[in-house]
Amino acid sequence: MEYSYTKQVDLPFGEAVERTRAELANEGFGILTEIDVKATLKQKLGVSFDNYVILGACNPPFAYKALQATKVVGLFMPCNVIVYEDQGKIFVSAILPTAAMSMLDNPLLADIAVQVEEKFKRAIDNLNP
């Protein structure tokens, strides 16, 4: 089962992070959390790692609907979108809400997941001209 939607982008890393934030905002998502994995690993373990940022994205209307369907859905919130570098190439990847929500087997969540997934895909697709 696929669990992510990933695209290579033709942008420098920092610009890819900022453009990802902007495209997510265009789709109604705010960023609740941001983790700079590279900086964290350097600080906590003293190791070097590629550029890698995890953005915790949330669309409040969809989050509210999902929480009304079942409160345990909070275990899957916020939805993660990652921007990372691998062998000099930059990628943006989002979790597929349809895959994540399938674990809860709730028809109300399935419909919400489809809508959120469409928004994530559109945001990522808009990164490359």
Secondary structure, 3 states (H helix, E strand, C coil): CCCEEEEEECCCHHHHHHHHHHHHHHCCCEEEEEEEHHHHHHHHHCCCCCCEEEEEEECHHHHHHHHHHCHHHHHHCCEEEEEEEECCEEEEEEECHHHHHHCCCCHHHHHHHHHHHHHHHHHHHCCCC
